[in-house]
Amino acid sequence: MHELSIAYDICRITEEHVGPAGLASVLEVGVEVGARAGIEIDSLEFCLEALLGAPPFGKAVPKIERLQGDELRVTYVEVDDGGP
């Protein structure tokens, strides 16, 4: 199941973006996945939900946008900055 390793890489990219101390404040991770990317999107989503819902994240959820091409990219990381 290579979707699990892809999910781990998405988590690693998220950590690089926010830093280890910011992982608990991550709310959502946006990912674009193409239909021809060779990825079982439902499986990737399941893996991401499991990883992002556990420490050190805890409350983050994946937001997967399905595309027609062969793309696979992290598009954004939404964090809780404590503001209104």
C-alpha positions in Angstrom: 0.0 0.0 0.0 2.1 2.9 -1.2 -0.7 5.4 -0.3 0.5 5.1 3.4 4.1 6.2 2.4 2.6 9.0 0.4 0.5 10.1 3.4 3.7 10.0 5.6 5.4 12.2 3.0 2.5 14.7 3.1 2.8 14.8 6.9 6.6 15.4 6.5 5.9 18.3 4.1 3.4 19.7 6.5 5.9 19.5 9.4 8.6 21.2 7.2 6.1 24.0 6.5 4.9 24.7 10.1 7.7 23.3 12.2 7.5 20.6 14.8 6.0 23.0 17.4 3.2 24.0 15.0 1.9 20.5 14.2 -0.8 20.6 17.0 -2.2 23.8 15.5 -2.7 22.3 12.0 -6.4 22.2 11.1 -6.4 21.2 7.4 -4.0 20.0 4.8 -5.0 20.6 1.1 -3.8 18.0 -1.4 -4.5 17.8 -5.2 -4.5 14.3 -6.6 -4.9 13.5 -10.3 -7.0 10.5 -11.5 -4.0 9.3 -13.5 -1.5 9.7 -10.6 -1.5 6.0 -9.9 -2.9 6.5 -6.4 -6.0 5.0 -4.9 -7.4 8.3 -3.6 -9.8 6.8 -1.1 -7.0 4.8 0.5 -4.8 8.0 0.6 -7.6 9.9 2.3 -8.1 7.1 4.8 -4.3 7.1 5.6 -4.2 10.8 5.9 -7.2 10.9 8.2 -5.5 8.4 10.5 -2.2 10.2 10.6 -3.5 13.7 10.8 -6.0 12.7 13.5 -3.3 11.4 15.8 -0.4 13.0 17.8 1.5 15.1 17.0 -1.3 16.5 14.8 -4.5 15.6 16.7 -7.2 17.6 14.9 -6.1 18.1 11.4 -8.1 16.8 8.4 -7.2 16.2 4.8 -9.0 18.2 2.0 -8.4 16.3 -1.2 -9.2 17.8 -4.5 -9.5 15.3 -7.3 -8.2 16.3 -10.7 -8.1 14.7 -14.1 -4.3 14.7 -14.7 -1.4 13.0 -13.0 -0.8 15.7 -10.3 0.1 15.1 -6.7 0.8 18.1 -4.6 0.2 19.7 -1.2 -1.6 22.9 -1.9 -2.0 24.5 1.5 -1.7 24.0 5.2 -4.4 25.7 7.4 -3.3 26.4 11.0 -5.2 27.7 14.0 -3.4 31.0 14.8 -5.6 31.6 17.9 -7.4 34.5 16.3 -11.1 35.1 16.0 
